[in-house]
Amino acid sequence: PVIPENWTDETKELYAKLTNKETDLMWGIFTKDIYGEGINTTIPKYEEELEYEFPVVLAYMHSNHEFPLDFMNQTWNDGKIVELTYQMTTTNNEKLMGYTPNIDIYRGAMDEEIRELARQAKAFGHPFLFRVNNEMNSDWTSYGGVVNLRDPDLFIANWRRFYDIFQEEGAHNVIWVFNP
């Protein structure tokens, strides 16, 4: 991969750490209650029981949700890296054949929401991993190919739209993750 020239020094440093084969593997953790009890109680309990501090924490957010700035700051201050997963869904993948925002995103109808998300990511200021629509190759997500015309070009166009908007807004602290 080519390291983007516009990444912050801190982002470049984190990427180098993540990809350095000489350093220890960095395990991550996710709990259903990640934004509240999870980060404050559940994860510390697991870490104590396992005698291991997880350096990576996984969190999810859906369309029409604000960037979790307080959570991001808390995890950063605790010395953890967040892998934030943005899912283009309003139903948390429960109504697979219901509304999916993918066509709206493709048509630009959600650009302002994406821009605001990018601005908030930039305001956070520290590097984090960001994956958009993980497991898009599935039949269990409302943004997956099965539900969205079986058209990989729609996914690609939307992913690029997110990326381009983040670049335009100067969110150069984001390390993008592609995760089928």
Disulfide bonds with the S-S distance in Angstrom:
none
